[in-house]
């Protein structure tokens, strides 16, 4: 019985709990529905606001997209126009370059044509072309004088005339320049005498009947008042110690080398001293017994070198003399005597062509220079400045060198005037 009571109580409690639970659920649902009703308007409002914002952004995107597309199209058109403009400029440049190249090609063809006619014609044409290169600039100056605010018509005509004269001078200058380069190429010996040719100071063939040669080295008062020995020695000393130009030092060196050969028993012909620039590069012809030495002398500074062209020139002159049979039945040797050195290749070619090179033979100004000659009872001495000095054969008997005028006169010699030996 008690069990049934307990079970009944339990079921009763269960039903009461479920009833309360249902009541609470209904209240909860009612509250939720009230909340939904309360906030549904706000939620719809938020949805509407979001929808408007999205539409605005879509509109902005569309507008910006259109602007970008328009900008792109505009830039594309600009770039296309620039490209077309650049293309036109490039085509014009190519055309101008083509025309320039055509002109240059025509000029080259004309140059070849002129040179085929002859090198003189070609050089004249080239000189004219170079002179004409300034014409455009000259004409611009003349035009500027004519069209300026206050035109200078007379001045423009004077300038035009002066510019024309300048072009002609430029043409002649270029032509002379090409000629000189050609002369140097074919005659390298000219380089050695260039300074002396342009500044001619020596006239060794001047007639001493008109003027005593020592007057080049002593004043008129010294010549008239000093004793013979003193004035002649003074002239000799000044001749030796003066600042010689390149031709003078070259002649001095040739005579010194000739003296060395004479001292060694060789008969010496002073080609350079007697023939000057017509010696063809052979300064001394030295002969002894059955031997001939063709000697070329070069007194150059130490910082210069002799190159192969001088070897070739000396070889060519030697072969020309052999071909002309200048020295029949004699052995001929070419010798280059220099105060400096030759290049390695020049020495190599000298060995190949049997050219003897004597390097580093320095000029010694203290050697005895006065030639004393006894002939037919007359005893005469010659100074290096005297007319017949280089023609005297010192190997003949009764001839000697001395150092001073006093020594010569103490031995009974007198100064030469117009005596030929």
C-alpha positions as CSV (number, residue, x, y, z in Angstrom):
1,X,0.0,0.0,0.0
2,X,2.8,2.4,0.8
3,X,4.4,1.6,-2.4
4,X,1.4,2.5,-4.4
5,X,1.2,5.7,-2.5
6,X,4.8,6.5,-3.3
7,X,4.3,5.7,-7.0
8,X,1.2,7.9,-7.0
9,X,3.0,10.7,-5.5
10,X,5.9,10.3,-8.1
11,X,3.5,10.4,-11.0
12,X,1.8,13.4,-9.6
13,X,5.0,15.3,-9.2
14,X,6.0,14.3,-12.8
15,X,2.8,15.7,-14.2
16,X,3.2,18.9,-12.2
17,X,6.8,19.3,-13.4
18,X,5.8,18.8,-17.1
19,X,3.0,21.2,-16.8
20,X,5.3,23.9,-15.4
21,X,7.9,23.1,-18.1
22,X,5.2,23.5,-20.8
23,X,4.2,26.7,-19.3
24,X,7.8,28.0,-19.3
25,X,8.3,26.8,-22.9
26,X,5.2,28.8,-24.0
27,X,6.5,31.8,-22.2
28,X,9.9,31.4,-23.9
29,X,8.3,31.1,-27.3
30,X,6.1,34.1,-26.6
31,X,9.1,36.1,-25.6
32,X,11.1,35.0,-28.7
33,X,8.1,36.0,-30.9
34,X,7.9,39.3,-29.1
35,X,11.6,39.9,-29.8
36,X,11.3,38.9,-33.4
37,X,8.4,41.3,-33.8
38,X,10.4,44.0,-32.0
39,X,13.7,43.7,-34.1
40,X,12.3,42.6,-37.5
41,X,11.9,46.3,-38.6
42,X,15.5,47.1,-37.6
43,X,16.8,44.0,-39.3
44,X,14.9,44.9,-42.5
45,X,16.3,48.5,-42.2
46,X,19.8,47.1,-41.9
47,X,19.2,44.9,-44.9
48,X,17.9,47.9,-46.9
49,X,20.9,50.1,-45.8
50,X,23.3,47.3,-46.9
51,X,21.5,46.9,-50.2
52,X,21.8,50.7,-50.9
53,X,25.5,50.8,-49.9
54,X,26.2,47.8,-52.2
55,X,24.3,49.4,-55.1
56,X,26.4,52.7,-54.5
57,X,29.6,50.8,-54.5
58,X,28.5,48.9,-57.7
59,X,27.7,52.3,-59.3
60,X,31.2,53.7,-58.2
61,X,32.9,50.6,-59.6
62,X,31.0,51.0,-62.9
63,X,31.9,54.7,-63.1
64,X,35.6,54.1,-62.2
65,X,35.8,51.3,-64.7
66,X,34.4,53.5,-67.4
67,X,36.9,56.3,-66.5
68,X,39.8,53.8,-66.5
69,X,38.7,52.4,-69.9
70,X,38.5,56.0,-71.3
71,X,41.9,56.8,-69.8
72,X,43.4,53.6,-71.3
73,X,41.8,54.4,-74.6
74,X,43.2,58.0,-74.4
75,X,46.7,56.8,-73.4
76,X,46.6,54.2,-76.1
77,X,45.7,56.8,-78.7
78,X,48.5,59.1,-77.3
79,X,51.0,56.3,-77.4
80,X,49.9,55.4,-80.9
81,X,50.3,59.0,-82.1
82,X,53.7,59.3,-80.4
83,X,54.8,56.0,-82.1
84,X,53.6,57.2,-85.4
85,X,55.4,60.5,-84.9
86,X,58.6,58.7,-83.8
87,X,58.2,56.4,-86.8
88,X,58.0,59.4,-89.2
89,X,61.0,61.0,-87.5
90,X,63.0,57.7,-87.8
91,X,62.0,57.4,-91.4
92,X,63.1,61.0,-92.1
93,X,66.4,60.3,-90.2
94,X,66.9,57.1,-92.2
95,X,66.2,59.0,-95.4
96,X,68.7,61.8,-94.4
97,X,71.3,59.2,-93.4
98,X,70.7,57.3,-96.7
99,X,71.1,60.6,-98.6
100,X,74.3,61.4,-96.6
101,X,75.7,58.0,-97.3
102,X,74.8,58.3,-100.9
103,X,76.6,61.7,-101.0
104,X,79.6,60.2,-99.2
105,X,79.6,57.2,-101.6
106,X,79.5,59.6,-104.5
107,X,82.3,61.6,-103.0
108,X,84.4,58.4,-102.5
109,X,83.7,57.3,-106.0
110,X,84.7,60.8,-107.2
111,X,87.8,60.6,-105.1
112,X,88.7,57.2,-106.6
113,X,88.0,58.6,-110.0
114,X,90.3,61.6,-109.4
115,X,93.0,59.5,-107.9
116,X,92.8,57.2,-110.9
117,X,93.4,60.2,-113.1
118,X,96.5,61.0,-111.0
119,X,97.5,61.6,-107.4
120,X,98.0,65.3,-108.0
121,X,94.4,65.6,-109.2
122,X,93.2,63.4,-106.3
123,X,95.0,65.5,-103.7
124,X,93.7,68.7,-105.3
125,X,90.1,67.3,-105.2
126,X,90.5,66.2,-101.5
127,X,92.0,69.6,-100.5
128,X,89.0,71.3,-102.2
129,X,86.5,69.1,-100.4
130,X,88.1,69.9,-97.0
131,X,88.2,73.6,-97.7
132,X,84.5,73.5,-98.7
133,X,83.6,71.9,-95.4
134,X,83.5,75.3,-93.8
135,X,81.3,76.9,-96.4
136,X,78.0,76.2,-94.6
137,X,79.2,77.9,-91.4
138,X,80.7,80.8,-93.3
139,X,77.4,81.3,-95.2
140,X,75.5,81.3,-92.0
141,X,77.7,84.1,-90.6
142,X,77.1,86.1,-93.7
143,X,73.4,85.6,-93.6
144,X,73.2,86.6,-89.9
145,X,74.9,89.9,-90.8
146,X,72.4,90.5,-93.5
147,X,69.2,89.7,-91.6
148,X,70.0,91.0,-88.1
149,X,68.0,94.0,-86.7
150,X,70.4,96.5,-88.1
151,X,71.7,94.7,-91.3
152,X,75.5,95.1,-92.0
153,X,75.4,94.5,-95.7
154,X,78.9,95.9,-96.4
155,X,80.4,93.9,-93.6
156,X,78.6,90.8,-94.8
157,X,80.2,91.2,-98.2
158,X,83.6,91.7,-96.7
159,X,83.1,88.6,-94.5
160,X,82.0,86.6,-97.6
161,X,85.0,87.7,-99.5
162,X,87.4,86.9,-96.5
163,X,85.8,83.5,-96.1
164,X,86.2,82.7,-99.8
165,X,89.9,83.6,-99.5
166,X,90.2,81.5,-96.3
167,X,88.7,78.5,-98.1
168,X,91.2,78.9,-101.0
169,X,94.1,79.2,-98.4
170,X,92.8,76.1,-96.6
171,X,92.8,74.2,-100.0
172,X,96.3,75.3,-100.7
173,X,97.4,74.4,-97.2
174,X,96.0,70.9,-97.4
175,X,97.5,70.3,-100.8
176,X,100.9,71.4,-99.5
177,X,100.4,69.2,-96.5
178,X,99.7,66.1,-98.7
179,X,102.7,67.0,-100.9
180,X,105.0,67.2,-97.8
181,X,103.8,63.9,-96.5
182,X,104.5,62.3,-99.9
183,X,108.0,63.7,-100.0
184,X,108.7,62.4,-96.5
185,X,107.4,59.0,-97.4
186,X,109.5,58.7,-100.6
187,X,112.5,60.6,-99.3
188,X,112.9,60.0,-95.5
189,X,116.2,61.8,-95.5
190,X,114.3,65.1,-95.8
191,X,113.2,64.7,-92.1
192,X,116.8,65.1,-91.0
193,X,117.2,68.4,-93.0
194,X,113.7,69.8,-92.6
195,X,114.8,72.3,-89.9
196,X,117.8,73.4,-91.8
197,X,115.9,73.7,-95.1
198,X,113.3,76.0,-93.5
199,X,116.0,77.9,-91.6
200,X,118.9,78.0,-94.1
201,X,121.9,79.5,-92.3
202,X,124.9,77.8,-93.9
203,X,126.3,78.6,-97.3
204,X,129.5,76.7,-97.5
205,X,130.0,77.5,-101.2
206,X,130.0,81.3,-100.7
207,X,132.9,82.8,-102.7
208,X,135.6,83.8,-100.1
209,X,137.1,86.2,-102.6
210,X,134.3,88.5,-101.6
211,X,134.5,87.9,-97.8
212,X,136.7,85.9,-95.5
213,X,134.7,83.1,-94.0
214,X,135.9,83.7,-90.5
215,X,133.9,86.9,-90.5
216,X,130.9,84.7,-89.7
217,X,132.5,84.1,-86.3
218,X,134.4,87.3,-85.4
219,X,133.4,90.9,-85.5
220,X,134.9,93.4,-88.0
221,X,136.8,95.1,-85.2
222,X,138.3,91.7,-84.0
223,X,139.1,90.9,-87.6
224,X,140.9,94.2,-88.3
225,X,142.7,94.5,-84.9
226,X,143.6,91.0,-83.7
227,X,146.8,89.3,-84.8
228,X,146.3,86.6,-87.5
229,X,146.9,83.7,-85.1
230,X,144.5,85.0,-82.5
231,X,141.6,86.0,-84.8
232,X,141.8,82.7,-86.7
233,X,141.9,80.7,-83.5
234,X,139.0,82.7,-82.1
235,X,136.9,82.0,-85.2
236,X,137.8,78.3,-84.9
237,X,136.8,78.2,-81.3
238,X,133.5,79.9,-81.9
239,X,132.8,77.6,-84.8
240,X,133.3,74.6,-82.6
241,X,131.4,75.9,-79.5
242,X,128.4,77.7,-81.1
243,X,124.9,76.3,-80.9
244,X,124.7,74.4,-84.2
245,X,121.4,73.7,-86.0
246,X,120.6,70.2,-87.1
247,X,122.3,70.6,-90.5
248,X,125.5,72.1,-89.0
249,X,125.7,69.4,-86.4
250,X,125.2,66.8,-89.1
251,X,128.0,68.2,-91.2
252,X,130.2,68.5,-88.1
253,X,129.5,64.8,-87.3
254,X,130.2,63.7,-90.9
255,X,133.6,65.5,-90.9
256,X,134.5,63.9,-87.6
257,X,133.6,60.4,-88.8
258,X,135.6,61.1,-92.0
259,X,138.6,62.2,-89.8
260,X,138.4,58.8,-87.9
261,X,138.4,56.9,-91.2
262,X,141.3,59.0,-92.5
263,X,143.2,58.3,-89.2
264,X,142.7,54.6,-89.9
265,X,144.2,54.9,-93.4
266,X,141.2,55.4,-95.6
267,X,140.9,57.8,-98.5
268,X,137.7,59.8,-97.7
269,X,135.4,61.7,-100.1
270,X,133.1,64.0,-98.2
271,X,129.9,63.6,-100.2
272,X,127.6,65.1,-97.6
273,X,129.7,68.2,-97.1
274,X,130.3,68.8,-100.8
275,X,126.9,67.8,-102.3
276,X,124.7,68.7,-99.3
277,X,121.2,67.4,-99.9
278,X,122.2,65.8,-103.2
279,X,124.4,63.1,-101.6
280,X,121.5,60.5,-101.8
281,X,122.1,59.5,-98.2
282,X,125.8,58.6,-98.7
283,X,127.8,61.1,-96.6
284,X,131.3,59.5,-96.9
285,X,132.9,57.3,-99.6
286,X,135.9,55.6,-97.9
287,X,138.3,53.7,-100.0
288,X,141.3,51.6,-99.0
289,X,143.0,48.9,-101.1
290,X,140.2,46.9,-102.7
291,X,137.5,48.0,-100.3
292,X,134.8,50.7,-100.5
293,X,132.7,51.8,-97.6
294,X,129.6,53.8,-98.3
295,X,129.0,55.5,-95.0
296,X,125.8,57.3,-93.9
297,X,126.2,59.3,-90.7
298,X,123.4,60.4,-88.3
299,X,124.1,62.5,-85.2
300,X,120.7,62.2,-83.4
301,X,119.7,62.6,-79.8
302,X,119.8,59.7,-77.4
303,X,116.0,59.6,-77.0
304,X,115.5,58.8,-80.7
305,X,116.0,55.5,-82.6
306,X,116.9,54.8,-86.1
307,X,114.2,52.8,-87.9
308,X,114.2,50.4,-90.7
309,X,113.4,52.9,-93.5
310,X,116.9,54.3,-93.1
311,X,118.3,50.8,-93.5
312,X,116.2,50.3,-96.6
313,X,117.4,53.6,-98.1
314,X,121.0,52.9,-97.5
315,X,120.7,49.4,-99.0
316,X,118.9,50.9,-102.0
317,X,121.6,53.4,-102.7
318,X,124.3,50.8,-102.4
319,X,122.5,48.5,-104.8
320,X,122.0,51.4,-107.2
321,X,125.7,52.1,-107.2
322,X,126.6,48.5,-107.7
323,X,124.1,48.3,-110.6
324,X,125.7,51.4,-112.2
325,X,129.1,49.8,-111.7
326,X,130.5,52.7,-109.8
327,X,133.3,50.7,-108.2
328,X,134.4,47.9,-110.6
329,X,136.4,45.0,-109.2
330,X,136.0,46.3,-105.6
331,X,134.2,45.0,-102.6
332,X,131.5,47.5,-101.5
333,X,130.1,47.7,-98.0
334,X,127.3,49.9,-96.6
335,X,127.9,51.3,-93.1
336,X,125.5,53.2,-90.9
337,X,127.4,55.3,-88.3
338,X,125.1,56.8,-85.6
339,X,125.3,58.6,-82.3
340,X,122.3,56.7,-80.9
341,X,120.9,53.2,-81.5
342,X,118.7,51.4,-84.0
343,X,115.4,49.7,-83.3
344,X,115.3,45.9,-82.9
345,X,113.6,45.4,-86.3
346,X,116.0,47.8,-88.0
347,X,119.0,45.8,-86.7
348,X,117.3,42.6,-87.8
349,X,116.9,44.0,-91.4
350,X,120.5,45.4,-91.3
351,X,121.7,41.9,-90.6
352,X,119.6,40.5,-93.4
353,X,120.8,43.1,-95.9
354,X,124.4,43.1,-94.9
355,X,124.4,46.6,-93.6
356,X,127.0,47.3,-90.9
357,X,125.6,49.4,-88.0
358,X,128.0,51.2,-85.7
359,X,126.0,52.6,-82.8
360,X,126.7,55.0,-80.1
361,X,129.6,56.8,-81.9
362,X,129.5,60.1,-80.2
363,X,130.7,63.4,-81.6
364,X,134.1,64.5,-80.1
365,X,134.6,68.1,-80.9
366,X,138.2,68.1,-79.6
367,X,139.7,66.1,-82.5
368,X,142.3,68.0,-84.6
369,X,140.4,69.9,-87.3
370,X,143.1,72.1,-89.0
371,X,144.3,70.5,-92.3
372,X,147.9,71.3,-93.1
373,X,149.0,70.8,-96.8
374,X,152.4,71.1,-98.4
375,X,152.4,71.3,-102.2
376,X,154.9,72.6,-104.6
377,X,156.8,74.3,-101.8
378,X,153.7,76.0,-100.4
379,X,152.6,75.2,-96.9
380,X,149.0,76.1,-96.3
381,X,146.5,75.3,-93.5
382,X,142.7,75.2,-93.9
383,X,140.1,75.8,-91.2
384,X,136.8,73.9,-91.3
385,X,135.1,77.1,-92.5
386,X,137.4,77.5,-95.5
387,X,136.0,76.8,-99.0
388,X,138.3,73.9,-100.0
389,X,138.4,72.2,-96.6
390,X,136.2,69.2,-97.6
391,X,137.9,68.6,-100.9
392,X,141.4,68.0,-99.5
393,X,142.7,64.4,-99.7
394,X,144.6,64.0,-96.5
395,X,146.2,60.7,-97.4
396,X,148.6,62.3,-99.9
397,X,152.1,62.8,-98.6
398,X,153.0,66.1,-96.8
399,X,149.6,66.5,-95.2
400,X,148.7,66.4,-91.5
401,X,146.1,67.5,-88.9
402,X,146.9,69.9,-86.1
403,X,144.7,71.2,-83.2
404,X,145.6,74.9,-83.1
405,X,146.3,77.8,-85.4
406,X,149.5,78.5,-83.5
407,X,150.7,74.9,-84.0
408,X,150.1,75.3,-87.7
409,X,151.9,78.6,-88.1
410,X,154.8,77.4,-85.9
411,X,155.2,74.6,-88.4
412,X,155.5,77.2,-91.2
413,X,151.9,77.0,-92.6
414,X,149.9,80.0,-93.6
415,X,146.1,80.4,-93.9
416,X,144.5,79.4,-97.2
417,X,142.6,81.9,-99.3
418,X,141.8,80.8,-102.9
419,X,144.2,77.8,-103.2
420,X,142.6,74.6,-104.7
421,X,143.9,71.2,-103.9
